[in-house]
């Protein structure tokens, strides 16, 4: 079976056991964070570190923040 490049998100502020198992098995190309994944700068750093550790490389992390009229994330 050939692998596909895809980006995945996670449910909350930290990884749960099901997400860890999925990420290990599926080996996504990168990740996307939404408002539900962001609380404090330190929490985001920890989450990104964990996500990247799961895939074993510095995978891209995207943010669902278009700017303009659509601003899902509040000010820093």
PQR file of N, CA, C, O and H, with PARSE charges and radii, in Angstrom:
ATOM      1  N   UNK A   1       0.847  -1.182   0.000 -0.4000 1.5000
ATOM      2  CA  UNK A   1       0.000   0.000   0.000 -0.0000 2.0000
ATOM      3  C   UNK A   1       0.891   1.243   0.000  0.5500 1.7000
ATOM      4  O   UNK A   1       1.838   1.332   0.781 -0.5500 1.4000
ATOM      5  N   UNK A   2       0.589   2.184  -0.864 -0.4000 1.5000
ATOM      6  CA  UNK A   2       1.393   3.404  -0.904 -0.0000 2.0000
ATOM      7  C   UNK A   2       0.915   4.383   0.164  0.5500 1.7000
ATOM      8  O   UNK A   2      -0.264   4.425   0.515 -0.5500 1.4000
ATOM      9  H   UNK A   2      -0.181   2.112  -1.498  0.4000 1.0000
ATOM     10  N   UNK A   3       1.858   5.160   0.664 -0.4000 1.5000
ATOM     11  CA  UNK A   3       1.488   6.130   1.689 -0.0000 2.0000
ATOM     12  C   UNK A   3       0.984   7.411   1.042  0.5500 1.7000
ATOM     13  O   UNK A   3       1.329   7.718  -0.099 -0.5500 1.4000
ATOM     14  H   UNK A   3       2.816   5.125   0.378  0.4000 1.0000
ATOM     15  N   UNK A   4       0.173   8.148   1.772 -0.4000 1.5000
ATOM     16  CA  UNK A   4      -0.355   9.422   1.306 -0.0000 2.0000
ATOM     17  C   UNK A   4       0.074  10.503   2.277  0.5500 1.7000
ATOM     18  O   UNK A   4       0.161  10.286   3.485 -0.5500 1.4000
ATOM     19  H   UNK A   4      -0.107   7.898   2.699  0.4000 1.0000
ATOM     20  N   UNK A   5       0.337  11.661   1.723 -0.4000 1.5000
ATOM     21  CA  UNK A   5       0.655  12.807   2.573 -0.0000 2.0000
ATOM     22  C   UNK A   5      -0.661  13.449   2.993  0.5500 1.7000
ATOM     23  O   UNK A   5      -1.493  13.781   2.148 -0.5500 1.4000
ATOM     24  H   UNK A   5       0.266  11.837   0.741  0.4000 1.0000
ATOM     25  N   UNK A   6      -0.847  13.620   4.287 -0.4000 1.5000
ATOM     26  CA  UNK A   6      -2.037  14.291   4.780 -0.0000 2.0000
ATOM     27  C   UNK A   6      -1.710  15.023   6.070  0.5500 1.7000
ATOM     28  O   UNK A   6      -0.725  14.729   6.748 -0.5500 1.4000
ATOM     29  H   UNK A   6      -0.171  13.349   4.973  0.4000 1.0000
ATOM     30  N   UNK A   7      -2.553  15.971   6.381 -0.4000 1.5000
ATOM     31  CA  UNK A   7      -2.409  16.771   7.597 -0.0000 2.0000
ATOM     32  C   UNK A   7      -3.578  16.423   8.497  0.5500 1.7000
ATOM     33  O   UNK A   7      -4.709  16.288   8.030 -0.5500 1.4000
ATOM     34  H   UNK A   7      -3.352  16.210   5.830  0.4000 1.0000
ATOM     35  N   UNK A   8      -3.311  16.278   9.776 -0.4000 1.5000
ATOM     36  CA  UNK A   8      -4.368  15.929  10.715 -0.0000 2.0000
ATOM     37  C   UNK A   8      -4.413  16.918  11.875  0.5500 1.7000
ATOM     38  O   UNK A   8      -3.429  17.595  12.171 -0.5500 1.4000
ATOM     39  H   UNK A   8      -2.393  16.387  10.155  0.4000 1.0000
ATOM     40  N   UNK A   9      -5.547  16.987  12.509 -0.4000 1.5000
ATOM     41  CA  UNK A   9      -5.715  17.787  13.707 -0.0000 2.0000
ATOM     42  C   UNK A   9      -5.937  16.867  14.896  0.5500 1.7000
ATOM     43  O   UNK A   9      -6.038  15.649  14.751 -0.5500 1.4000
ATOM     44  H   UNK A   9      -6.346  16.436  12.268  0.4000 1.0000
ATOM     45  N   UNK A  10      -6.012  17.470  16.067 -0.4000 1.5000
ATOM     46  CA  UNK A  10      -6.285  16.709  17.289 -0.0000 2.0000
ATOM     47  C   UNK A  10      -7.446  17.367  18.029  0.5500 1.7000
ATOM     48  O   UNK A  10      -7.830  18.499  17.736 -0.5500 1.4000
ATOM     49  H   UNK A  10      -5.930  18.459  16.185  0.4000 1.0000
ATOM     50  N   UNK A  11      -7.990  16.640  18.984 -0.4000 1.5000
ATOM     51  CA  UNK A  11      -9.226  17.042  19.638 -0.0000 2.0000
ATOM     52  C   UNK A  11      -9.088  18.194  20.633  0.5500 1.7000
ATOM     53  O   UNK A  11      -9.949  19.073  20.679 -0.5500 1.4000
ATOM     54  H   UNK A  11      -7.679  15.720  19.223  0.4000 1.0000
ATOM     55  N   UNK A  12      -8.036  18.202  21.413 -0.4000 1.5000
ATOM     56  CA  UNK A  12      -7.986  19.176  22.501 -0.0000 2.0000
ATOM     57  C   UNK A  12      -6.624  19.793  22.723  0.5500 1.7000
ATOM     58  O   UNK A  12      -5.831  19.947  21.794 -0.5500 1.4000
ATOM     59  H   UNK A  12      -7.337  17.488  21.375  0.4000 1.0000
ATOM     60  N   UNK A  13      -6.362  20.146  23.981 -0.4000 1.5000
ATOM     61  CA  UNK A  13      -5.129  20.844  24.345 -0.0000 2.0000
ATOM     62  C   UNK A  13      -3.919  19.922  24.443  0.5500 1.7000
ATOM     63  O   UNK A  13      -2.778  20.376  24.365 -0.5500 1.4000
ATOM     64  H   UNK A  13      -7.006  20.021  24.736  0.4000 1.0000
ATOM     65  N   UNK A  14      -4.171  18.629  24.613 -0.4000 1.5000
ATOM     66  CA  UNK A  14      -3.083  17.654  24.646 -0.0000 2.0000
ATOM     67  C   UNK A  14      -3.545  16.363  23.993  0.5500 1.7000
ATOM     68  O   UNK A  14      -4.741  16.135  23.808 -0.5500 1.4000
ATOM     69  H   UNK A  14      -5.099  18.260  24.677  0.4000 1.0000
ATOM     70  N   UNK A  15      -2.587  15.530  23.651 -0.4000 1.5000
ATOM     71  CA  UNK A  15      -2.904  14.285  22.954 -0.0000 2.0000
ATOM     72  C   UNK A  15      -3.523  13.265  23.894  0.5500 1.7000
ATOM     73  O   UNK A  15      -3.117  13.137  25.049 -0.5500 1.4000
ATOM     74  H   UNK A  15      -1.616  15.715  23.801  0.4000 1.0000
ATOM     75  N   UNK A  16      -4.511  12.540  23.383 -0.4000 1.5000
ATOM     76  CA  UNK A  16      -5.060  11.426  24.154 -0.0000 2.0000
ATOM     77  C   UNK A  16      -4.485  10.115  23.587  0.5500 1.7000
ATOM     78  O   UNK A  16      -3.792  10.128  22.570 -0.5500 1.4000
ATOM     79  H   UNK A  16      -4.840  12.644  22.444  0.4000 1.0000
ATOM     80  N   UNK A  17      -4.769   9.022  24.230 -0.4000 1.5000
ATOM     81  CA  UNK A  17      -4.191   7.731  23.839 -0.0000 2.0000
ATOM     82  C   UNK A  17      -4.587   7.328  22.417  0.5500 1.7000
ATOM     83  O   UNK A  17      -3.758   6.810  21.669 -0.5500 1.4000
ATOM     84  H   UNK A  17      -5.332   9.011  25.056  0.4000 1.0000
ATOM     85  N   UNK A  18      -5.844   7.561  22.040 -0.4000 1.5000
ATOM     86  CA  UNK A  18      -6.288   7.212  20.686 -0.0000 2.0000
ATOM     87  C   UNK A  18      -5.567   8.032  19.632  0.5500 1.7000
ATOM     88  O   UNK A  18      -5.205   7.509  18.578 -0.5500 1.4000
ATOM     89  H   UNK A  18      -6.517   7.983  22.648  0.4000 1.0000
ATOM     90  N   UNK A  19      -5.353   9.314  19.907 -0.4000 1.5000
ATOM     91  CA  UNK A  19      -4.639  10.168  18.958 -0.0000 2.0000
ATOM     92  C   UNK A  19      -3.187   9.728  18.817  0.5500 1.7000
ATOM     93  O   UNK A  19      -2.644   9.705  17.712 -0.5500 1.4000
ATOM     94  H   UNK A  19      -5.647   9.739  20.763  0.4000 1.0000
ATOM     95  N   UNK A  20      -2.567   9.385  19.927 -0.4000 1.5000
ATOM     96  CA  UNK A  20      -1.178   8.908  19.874 -0.0000 2.0000
ATOM     97  C   UNK A  20      -1.070   7.658  19.001  0.5500 1.7000
ATOM     98  O   UNK A  20      -0.172   7.553  18.166 -0.5500 1.4000
ATOM     99  H   UNK A  20      -3.008   9.404  20.824  0.4000 1.0000
ATOM    100  N   UNK A  21      -1.982   6.720  19.197 -0.4000 1.5000
ATOM    101  CA  UNK A  21      -1.965   5.484  18.408 -0.0000 2.0000
ATOM    102  C   UNK A  21      -2.215   5.780  16.926  0.5500 1.7000
ATOM    103  O   UNK A  21      -1.545   5.219  16.059 -0.5500 1.4000
ATOM    104  H   UNK A  21      -2.712   6.806  19.875  0.4000 1.0000
ATOM    105  N   UNK A  22      -3.168   6.652  16.637 -0.4000 1.5000
ATOM    106  CA  UNK A  22      -3.470   7.008  15.247 -0.0000 2.0000
ATOM    107  C   UNK A  22      -2.262   7.666  14.578  0.5500 1.7000
ATOM    108  O   UNK A  22      -1.890   7.298  13.464 -0.5500 1.4000
ATOM    109  H   UNK A  22      -3.713   7.108  17.341  0.4000 1.0000
ATOM    110  N   UNK A  23      -1.652   8.634  15.254 -0.4000 1.5000
ATOM    111  CA  UNK A  23      -0.520   9.353  14.665 -0.0000 2.0000
ATOM    112  C   UNK A  23       0.639   8.403  14.397  0.5500 1.7000
ATOM    113  O   UNK A  23       1.276   8.480  13.347 -0.5500 1.4000
ATOM    114  H   UNK A  23      -1.954   8.934  16.159  0.4000 1.0000
ATOM    115  N   UNK A  24       0.914   7.515  15.331 -0.4000 1.5000
ATOM    116  CA  UNK A  24       1.989   6.533  15.115 -0.0000 2.0000
ATOM    117  C   UNK A  24       1.696   5.649  13.902  0.5500 1.7000
ATOM    118  O   UNK A  24       2.582   5.391  13.087 -0.5500 1.4000
ATOM    119  H   UNK A  24       0.396   7.452  16.185  0.4000 1.0000
ATOM    120  N   UNK A  25       0.457   5.191  13.791 -0.4000 1.5000
ATOM    121  CA  UNK A  25       0.092   4.271  12.707 -0.0000 2.0000
ATOM    122  C   UNK A  25      -0.031   4.976  11.354  0.5500 1.7000
ATOM    123  O   UNK A  25       0.398   4.438  10.333 -0.5500 1.4000
ATOM    124  H   UNK A  25      -0.262   5.401  14.453  0.4000 1.0000
ATOM    125  N   UNK A  26      -0.611   6.168  11.345 -0.4000 1.5000
ATOM    126  CA  UNK A  26      -0.908   6.844  10.085 -0.0000 2.0000
ATOM    127  C   UNK A  26       0.258   7.674   9.549  0.5500 1.7000
ATOM    128  O   UNK A  26       0.334   7.926   8.347 -0.5500 1.4000
ATOM    129  H   UNK A  26      -0.960   6.604  12.174  0.4000 1.0000
ATOM    130  N   UNK A  27       1.162   8.100  10.424 -0.4000 1.5000
ATOM    131  CA  UNK A  27       2.343   8.870  10.039 -0.0000 2.0000
ATOM    132  C   UNK A  27       1.982  10.071   9.150  0.5500 1.7000
ATOM    133  O   UNK A  27       2.388  10.121   7.989 -0.5500 1.4000
ATOM    134  H   UNK A  27       1.100   7.895  11.401  0.4000 1.0000
ATOM    135  N   UNK A  28       1.224  11.034   9.687 -0.4000 1.5000
ATOM    136  CA  UNK A  28       0.818  12.182   8.877 -0.0000 2.0000
ATOM    137  C   UNK A  28       2.011  13.045   8.461  0.5500 1.7000
ATOM    138  O   UNK A  28       3.064  13.025   9.097 -0.5500 1.4000
ATOM    139  H   UNK A  28       0.894  10.994  10.630  0.4000 1.0000
ATOM    140  N   UNK A  29       1.821  13.797   7.389 -0.4000 1.5000
ATOM    141  CA  UNK A  29       2.853  14.705   6.884 -0.0000 2.0000
ATOM    142  C   UNK A  29       2.973  15.940   7.767  0.5500 1.7000
ATOM    143  O   UNK A  29       4.053  16.519   7.882 -0.5500 1.4000
ATOM    144  H   UNK A  29       0.965  13.813   6.872  0.4000 1.0000
ATOM    145  N   UNK A  30       1.860  16.349   8.397 -0.4000 1.5000
ATOM    146  CA  UNK A  30       1.872  17.539   9.237 -0.0000 2.0000
ATOM    147  C   UNK A  30       0.616  17.617  10.081  0.5500 1.7000
ATOM    148  O   UNK A  30      -0.185  16.683  10.131 -0.5500 1.4000
ATOM    149  H   UNK A  30       0.983  15.878   8.304  0.4000 1.0000
ATOM    150  N   UNK A  31       0.464  18.759  10.748 -0.4000 1.5000
ATOM    151  CA  UNK A  31      -0.630  18.938  11.700 -0.0000 2.0000
ATOM    152  C   UNK A  31      -1.252  20.317  11.525  0.5500 1.7000
ATOM    153  O   UNK A  31      -0.610  21.241  11.026 -0.5500 1.4000
ATOM    154  H   UNK A  31       1.115  19.517  10.708  0.4000 1.0000
ATOM    155  N   UNK A  32      -2.504  20.445  11.940 -0.4000 1.5000
ATOM    156  CA  UNK A  32      -3.165  21.733  11.956 -0.0000 2.0000
ATOM    157  C   UNK A  32      -3.751  21.957  13.350  0.5500 1.7000
ATOM    158  O   UNK A  32      -4.364  21.062  13.932 -0.5500 1.4000
ATOM    159  H   UNK A  32      -3.026  19.694  12.345  0.4000 1.0000
ATOM    160  N   UNK A  33      -3.554  23.151  13.865 -0.4000 1.5000
ATOM    161  CA  UNK A  33      -4.099  23.513  15.172 -0.0000 2.0000
ATOM    162  C   UNK A  33      -5.264  24.470  14.996  0.5500 1.7000
ATOM    163  O   UNK A  33      -5.235  25.365  14.151 -0.5500 1.4000
ATOM    164  H   UNK A  33      -3.057  23.878  13.393  0.4000 1.0000
ATOM    165  N   UNK A  34      -6.285  24.263  15.808 -0.4000 1.5000
ATOM    166  CA  UNK A  34      -7.478  25.102  15.827 -0.0000 2.0000
ATOM    167  C   UNK A  34      -7.579  25.786  17.187  0.5500 1.7000
ATOM    168  O   UNK A  34      -6.774  25.521  18.080 -0.5500 1.4000
ATOM    169  H   UNK A  34      -6.309  23.536  16.495  0.4000 1.0000
ATOM    170  N   UNK A  35      -8.543  26.644  17.341 -0.4000 1.5000
ATOM    171  CA  UNK A  35      -8.740  27.351  18.608 -0.0000 2.0000
ATOM    172  C   UNK A  35      -8.833  26.377  19.784  0.5500 1.7000
ATOM    173  O   UNK A  35      -8.340  26.665  20.875 -0.5500 1.4000
ATOM    174  H   UNK A  35      -9.197  26.859  16.616  0.4000 1.0000
ATOM    175  N   UNK A  36      -9.463  25.235  19.559 -0.4000 1.5000
ATOM    176  CA  UNK A  36      -9.644  24.242  20.633 -0.0000 2.0000
ATOM    177  C   UNK A  36      -8.312  23.655  21.116  0.5500 1.7000
ATOM    178  O   UNK A  36      -8.256  23.031  22.176 -0.5500 1.4000
ATOM    179  H   UNK A  36      -9.864  25.001  18.673  0.4000 1.0000
ATOM    180  N   UNK A  37      -7.249  23.856  20.343 -0.4000 1.5000
ATOM    181  CA  UNK A  37      -5.942  23.308  20.686 -0.0000 2.0000
ATOM    182  C   UNK A  37      -5.027  24.315  21.367  0.5500 1.7000
ATOM    183  O   UNK A  37      -3.897  23.977  21.719 -0.5500 1.4000
ATOM    184  H   UNK A  37      -7.295  24.363  19.483  0.4000 1.0000
ATOM    185  N   UNK A  38      -5.493  25.542  21.560 -0.4000 1.5000
ATOM    186  CA  UNK A  38      -4.611  26.606  22.018 -0.0000 2.0000
ATOM    187  C   UNK A  38      -5.109  27.227  23.309  0.5500 1.7000
ATOM    188  O   UNK A  38      -6.245  27.692  23.400 -0.5500 1.4000
ATOM    189  H   UNK A  38      -6.411  25.817  21.274  0.4000 1.0000
ATOM    190  N   UNK A  39      -4.221  27.225  24.317 -0.4000 1.5000
ATOM    191  CA  UNK A  39      -4.523  27.851  25.599 -0.0000 2.0000
ATOM    192  C   UNK A  39      -3.443  28.868  25.943  0.5500 1.7000
ATOM    193  O   UNK A  39      -3.707  30.069  25.994 -0.5500 1.4000
ATOM    194  H   UNK A  39      -3.298  26.847  24.242  0.4000 1.0000
ATOM    195  N   UNK A  40      -2.240  28.391  26.177 -0.4000 1.5000
ATOM    196  CA  UNK A  40      -1.118  29.270  26.524 -0.0000 2.0000
ATOM    197  C   UNK A  40       0.047  28.988  25.574  0.5500 1.7000
ATOM    198  O   UNK A  40       0.093  27.927  24.950 -0.5500 1.4000
ATOM    199  H   UNK A  40      -2.025  27.415  26.135  0.4000 1.0000
ATOM    200  N   UNK A  41       0.981  29.924  25.461 -0.4000 1.5000
ATOM    201  CA  UNK A  41       2.151  29.659  24.614 -0.0000 2.0000
ATOM    202  C   UNK A  41       2.906  28.393  25.023  0.5500 1.7000
ATOM    203  O   UNK A  41       3.316  27.617  24.160 -0.5500 1.4000
ATOM    204  H   UNK A  41       0.943  30.785  25.968  0.4000 1.0000
ATOM    205  N   UNK A  42       3.091  28.177  26.315 -0.4000 1.5000
ATOM    206  CA  UNK A  42       3.815  26.974  26.768 -0.0000 2.0000
ATOM    207  C   UNK A  42       3.055  25.698  26.422  0.5500 1.7000
ATOM    208  O   UNK A  42       3.661  24.713  26.002 -0.5500 1.4000
ATOM    209  H   UNK A  42       2.757  28.807  27.016  0.4000 1.0000
ATOM    210  N   UNK A  43       1.740  25.705  26.593 -0.4000 1.5000
ATOM    211  CA  UNK A  43       0.934  24.526  26.249 -0.0000 2.0000
ATOM    212  C   UNK A  43       1.058  24.213  24.761  0.5500 1.7000
ATOM    213  O   UNK A  43       1.151  23.046  24.381 -0.5500 1.4000
ATOM    214  H   UNK A  43       1.247  26.505  26.934  0.4000 1.0000
ATOM    215  N   UNK A  44       1.059  25.243  23.916 -0.4000 1.5000
ATOM    216  CA  UNK A  44       1.190  25.041  22.468 -0.0000 2.0000
ATOM    217  C   UNK A  44       2.576  24.479  22.136  0.5500 1.7000
ATOM    218  O   UNK A  44       2.691  23.582  21.301 -0.5500 1.4000
ATOM    219  H   UNK A  44       0.983  26.191  24.224  0.4000 1.0000
ATOM    220  N   UNK A  45       3.621  24.994  22.776 -0.4000 1.5000
ATOM    221  CA  UNK A  45       4.970  24.462  22.558 -0.0000 2.0000
ATOM    222  C   UNK A  45       5.039  22.977  22.912  0.5500 1.7000
ATOM    223  O   UNK A  45       5.627  22.183  22.178 -0.5500 1.4000
ATOM    224  H   UNK A  45       3.527  25.723  23.454  0.4000 1.0000
ATOM    225  N   UNK A  46       4.437  22.614  24.031 -0.4000 1.5000
ATOM    226  CA  UNK A  46       4.442  21.208  24.460 -0.0000 2.0000
ATOM    227  C   UNK A  46       3.670  20.343  23.461  0.5500 1.7000
ATOM    228  O   UNK A  46       4.137  19.269  23.082 -0.5500 1.4000
ATOM    229  H   UNK A  46       3.959  23.260  24.627  0.4000 1.0000
ATOM    230  N   UNK A  47       2.509  20.799  23.039 -0.4000 1.5000
ATOM    231  CA  UNK A  47       1.697  20.039  22.087 -0.0000 2.0000
ATOM    232  C   UNK A  47       2.457  19.835  20.774  0.5500 1.7000
ATOM    233  O   UNK A  47       2.500  18.724  20.246 -0.5500 1.4000
ATOM    234  H   UNK A  47       2.130  21.672  23.347  0.4000 1.0000
ATOM    235  N   UNK A  48       3.050  20.899  20.254 -0.4000 1.5000
ATOM    236  CA  UNK A  48       3.800  20.784  19.004 -0.0000 2.0000
ATOM    237  C   UNK A  48       4.989  19.837  19.170  0.5500 1.7000
ATOM    238  O   UNK A  48       5.260  19.026  18.284 -0.5500 1.4000
ATOM    239  H   UNK A  48       3.016  21.801  20.683  0.4000 1.0000
ATOM    240  N   UNK A  49       5.688  19.931  20.277 -0.4000 1.5000
ATOM    241  CA  UNK A  49       6.814  19.026  20.541 -0.0000 2.0000
ATOM    242  C   UNK A  49       6.344  17.574  20.544  0.5500 1.7000
ATOM    243  O   UNK A  49       6.987  16.705  19.955 -0.5500 1.4000
ATOM    244  H   UNK A  49       5.467  20.590  20.996  0.4000 1.0000
ATOM    245  N   UNK A  50       5.213  17.315  21.214 -0.4000 1.5000
ATOM    246  CA  UNK A  50       4.675  15.947  21.261 -0.0000 2.0000
ATOM    247  C   UNK A  50       4.271  15.462  19.878  0.5500 1.7000
ATOM    248  O   UNK A  50       4.569  14.327  19.504 -0.5500 1.4000
ATOM    249  H   UNK A  50       4.690  18.021  21.692  0.4000 1.0000
ATOM    250  N   UNK A  51       3.594  16.317  19.115 -0.4000 1.5000
ATOM    251  CA  UNK A  51       3.170  15.925  17.771 -0.0000 2.0000
ATOM    252  C   UNK A  51       4.380  15.570  16.913  0.5500 1.7000
ATOM    253  O   UNK A  51       4.390  14.540  16.239 -0.5500 1.4000
ATOM    254  H   UNK A  51       3.352  17.238  19.418  0.4000 1.0000
ATOM    255  N   UNK A  52       5.379  16.411  16.941 -0.4000 1.5000
ATOM    256  CA  UNK A  52       6.577  16.160  16.137 -0.0000 2.0000
ATOM    257  C   UNK A  52       7.339  14.934  16.629  0.5500 1.7000
ATOM    258  O   UNK A  52       7.895  14.189  15.822 -0.5500 1.4000
ATOM    259  H   UNK A  52       5.371  17.248  17.488  0.4000 1.0000
ATOM    260  N   UNK A  53       7.372  14.718  17.929 -0.4000 1.5000
ATOM    261  CA  UNK A  53       8.018  13.514  18.461 -0.0000 2.0000
ATOM    262  C   UNK A  53       7.313  12.253  17.978  0.5500 1.7000
ATOM    263  O   UNK A  53       7.954  11.226  17.759 -0.5500 1.4000
ATOM    264  H   UNK A  53       6.920  15.323  18.585  0.4000 1.0000
ATOM    265  N   UNK A  54       6.008  12.328  17.814 -0.4000 1.5000
ATOM    266  CA  UNK A  54       5.239  11.159  17.375 -0.0000 2.0000
ATOM    267  C   UNK A  54       5.631  10.722  15.966  0.5500 1.7000
ATOM    268  O   UNK A  54       5.650   9.527  15.671 -0.5500 1.4000
ATOM    269  H   UNK A  54       5.487  13.163  17.992  0.4000 1.0000
ATOM    270  N   UNK A  55       5.949  11.694  15.083 -0.4000 1.5000
ATOM    271  CA  UNK A  55       6.316  11.343  13.706 -0.0000 2.0000
ATOM    272  C   UNK A  55       7.823  11.266  13.505  0.5500 1.7000
ATOM    273  O   UNK A  55       8.295  10.770  12.481 -0.5500 1.4000
ATOM    274  H   UNK A  55       5.934  12.665  15.322  0.4000 1.0000
ATOM    275  N   UNK A  56       8.582  11.761  14.493 -0.4000 1.5000
ATOM    276  CA  UNK A  56      10.027  11.618  14.434 -0.0000 2.0000
ATOM    277  C   UNK A  56      10.763  12.649  13.599  0.5500 1.7000
ATOM    278  O   UNK A  56      11.934  12.454  13.274 -0.5500 1.4000
ATOM    279  H   UNK A  56       8.199  12.164  15.324  0.4000 1.0000
ATOM    280  N   UNK A  57      10.109  13.729  13.249 -0.4000 1.5000
ATOM    281  CA  UNK A  57      10.787  14.799  12.516 -0.0000 2.0000
ATOM    282  C   UNK A  57      10.047  16.110  12.735  0.5500 1.7000
ATOM    283  O   UNK A  57       8.957  16.125  13.307 -0.5500 1.4000
ATOM    284  H   UNK A  57       9.158  13.888  13.513  0.4000 1.0000
ATOM    285  N   UNK A  58      10.631  17.197  12.284 -0.4000 1.5000
ATOM    286  CA  UNK A  58      10.067  18.530  12.497 -0.0000 2.0000
ATOM    287  C   UNK A  58       8.954  18.787  11.474  0.5500 1.7000
ATOM    288  O   UNK A  58       9.093  19.614  10.573 -0.5500 1.4000
ATOM    289  H   UNK A  58      11.517  17.185  11.819  0.4000 1.0000
ATOM    290  N   UNK A  59       7.859  18.060  11.639 -0.4000 1.5000
ATOM    291  CA  UNK A  59       6.721  18.144  10.709 -0.0000 2.0000
ATOM    292  C   UNK A  59       6.101  19.543  10.743  0.5500 1.7000
ATOM    293  O   UNK A  59       6.108  20.197  11.786 -0.5500 1.4000
ATOM    294  H   UNK A  59       7.746  17.389  12.371  0.4000 1.0000
ATOM    295  N   UNK A  60       5.567  20.003   9.615 -0.4000 1.5000
ATOM    296  CA  UNK A  60       4.915  21.306   9.576 -0.0000 2.0000
ATOM    297  C   UNK A  60       3.689  21.344  10.494  0.5500 1.7000
ATOM    298  O   UNK A  60       2.960  20.360  10.620 -0.5500 1.4000
ATOM    299  H   UNK A  60       5.560  19.472   8.768  0.4000 1.0000
ATOM    300  N   UNK A  61       3.479  22.494  11.127 -0.4000 1.5000
ATOM    301  CA  UNK A  61       2.296  22.713  11.955 -0.0000 2.0000
ATOM    302  C   UNK A  61       1.610  23.966  11.422  0.5500 1.7000
ATOM    303  O   UNK A  61       2.184  25.055  11.434 -0.5500 1.4000
ATOM    304  H   UNK A  61       4.071  23.294  11.025  0.4000 1.0000
ATOM    305  N   UNK A  62       0.387  23.800  10.960 -0.4000 1.5000
ATOM    306  CA  UNK A  62      -0.379  24.906  10.409 -0.0000 2.0000
ATOM    307  C   UNK A  62      -1.389  25.395  11.442  0.5500 1.7000
ATOM    308  O   UNK A  62      -1.766  24.653  12.349 -0.5500 1.4000
ATOM    309  H   UNK A  62      -0.079  22.915  10.951  0.4000 1.0000
ATOM    310  N   UNK A  63      -1.822  26.638  11.300 -0.4000 1.5000
ATOM    311  CA  UNK A  63      -2.795  27.238  12.210 -0.0000 2.0000
ATOM    312  C   UNK A  63      -4.015  27.658  11.405  0.5500 1.7000
ATOM    313  O   UNK A  63      -3.882  28.272  10.346 -0.5500 1.4000
ATOM    314  H   UNK A  63      -1.516  27.241  10.563  0.4000 1.0000
ATOM    315  N   UNK A  64      -5.203  27.332  11.901 -0.4000 1.5000
ATOM    316  CA  UNK A  64      -6.450  27.730  11.245 -0.0000 2.0000
ATOM    317  C   UNK A  64      -6.746  29.190  11.596  0.5500 1.7000
ATOM    318  O   UNK A  64      -7.574  29.481  12.459 -0.5500 1.4000
ATOM    319  H   UNK A  64      -5.312  26.833  12.761  0.4000 1.0000
ATOM    320  N   UNK A  65      -6.055  30.095  10.913 -0.4000 1.5000
ATOM    321  CA  UNK A  65      -6.206  31.526  11.193 -0.0000 2.0000
ATOM    322  C   UNK A  65      -6.102  32.286   9.878  0.5500 1.7000
ATOM    323  O   UNK A  65      -5.005  32.581   9.404 -0.5500 1.4000
ATOM    324  H   UNK A  65      -5.382  29.859  10.212  0.4000 1.0000
ATOM    325  N   UNK A  66      -7.250  32.596   9.298 -0.4000 1.5000
ATOM    326  CA  UNK A  66      -7.243  33.279   8.015 -0.0000 2.0000
ATOM    327  C   UNK A  66      -6.963  34.770   8.143  0.5500 1.7000
ATOM    328  O   UNK A  66      -6.414  35.379   7.226 -0.5500 1.4000
ATOM    329  H   UNK A  66      -8.141  32.356   9.683  0.4000 1.0000
ATOM    330  N   UNK A  67      -7.337  35.362   9.278 -0.4000 1.5000
ATOM    331  CA  UNK A  67      -7.203  36.810   9.427 -0.0000 2.0000
ATOM    332  C   UNK A  67      -8.392  37.515   8.779  0.5500 1.7000
ATOM    333  O   UNK A  67      -9.330  36.866   8.315 -0.5500 1.4000
ATOM    334  H   UNK A  67      -7.783  34.866  10.024  0.4000 1.0000
ATOM    335  N   UNK A  68      -8.350  38.818   8.750 -0.4000 1.5000
ATOM    336  CA  UNK A  68      -9.465  39.556   8.154 -0.0000 2.0000
ATOM    337  C   UNK A  68     -10.734  39.345   8.947  0.5500 1.7000
ATOM    338  O   UNK A  68     -10.714  39.386  10.177 -0.5500 1.4000
ATOM    339  H   UNK A  68      -7.588  39.346   9.127  0.4000 1.0000
ATOM    340  N   UNK A  69     -11.840  39.121   8.257 -0.4000 1.5000
ATOM    341  CA  UNK A  69     -13.131  38.945   8.924 -0.0000 2.0000
ATOM    342  C   UNK A  69     -13.237  37.624   9.681  0.5500 1.7000
ATOM    343  O   UNK A  69     -14.007  37.505  10.633 -0.5500 1.4000
ATOM    344  H   UNK A  69     -11.857  39.087   7.258  0.4000 1.0000
ATOM    345  N   UNK A  70     -12.462  36.641   9.252 -0.4000 1.5000
ATOM    346  CA  UNK A  70     -12.492  35.332   9.930 -0.0000 2.0000
ATOM    347  C   UNK A  70     -11.259  35.216  10.810  0.5500 1.7000
ATOM    348  O   UNK A  70     -10.153  34.998  10.315 -0.5500 1.4000
ATOM    349  H   UNK A  70     -11.837  36.738   8.478  0.4000 1.0000
ATOM    350  N   UNK A  71     -11.449  35.361  12.112 -0.4000 1.5000
ATOM    351  CA  UNK A  71     -10.346  35.229  13.071 -0.0000 2.0000
ATOM    352  C   UNK A  71     -10.747  34.255  14.155  0.5500 1.7000
ATOM    353  O   UNK A  71     -11.430  34.612  15.116 -0.5500 1.4000
ATOM    354  H   UNK A  71     -12.347  35.538  12.514  0.4000 1.0000
ATOM    355  N   UNK A  72     -10.315  33.027  13.987 -0.4000 1.5000
ATOM    356  CA  UNK A  72     -10.676  31.985  14.942 -0.0000 2.0000
ATOM    357  C   UNK A  72      -9.895  32.093  16.250  0.5500 1.7000
ATOM    358  O   UNK A  72     -10.383  31.693  17.307 -0.5500 1.4000
ATOM    359  H   UNK A  72      -9.761  32.737  13.207  0.4000 1.0000
ATOM    360  N   UNK A  73      -8.687  32.633  16.172 -0.4000 1.5000
ATOM    361  CA  UNK A  73      -7.853  32.780  17.360 -0.0000 2.0000
ATOM    362  C   UNK A  73      -7.913  34.222  17.840  0.5500 1.7000
ATOM    363  O   UNK A  73      -7.914  35.158  17.040 -0.5500 1.4000
ATOM    364  H   UNK A  73      -8.291  32.958  15.313  0.4000 1.0000
ATOM    365  N   UNK A  74      -7.963  34.385  19.144 -0.4000 1.5000
ATOM    366  CA  UNK A  74      -7.975  35.718  19.708 -0.0000 2.0000
ATOM    367  C   UNK A  74      -6.583  36.305  19.763  0.5500 1.7000
ATOM    368  O   UNK A  74      -5.620  35.670  19.333 -0.5500 1.4000
ATOM    369  H   UNK A  74      -7.962  33.624  19.793  0.4000 1.0000
ATOM    370  N   UNK A  75      -6.468  37.497  20.283 -0.4000 1.5000
ATOM    371  CA  UNK A  75      -5.148  38.125  20.410 -0.0000 2.0000
ATOM    372  C   UNK A  75      -4.243  37.292  21.331  0.5500 1.7000
ATOM    373  O   UNK A  75      -4.716  36.517  22.162 -0.5500 1.4000
ATOM    374  H   UNK A  75      -7.250  38.013  20.633  0.4000 1.0000
ATOM    375  N   UNK A  76      -2.921  37.478  21.155 -0.4000 1.5000
ATOM    376  CA  UNK A  76      -1.975  36.711  21.985 -0.0000 2.0000
ATOM    377  C   UNK A  76      -2.207  36.930  23.466  0.5500 1.7000
ATOM    378  O   UNK A  76      -1.497  36.357  24.293 -0.5500 1.4000
ATOM    379  H   UNK A  76      -2.536  38.108  20.480  0.4000 1.0000
TER
END
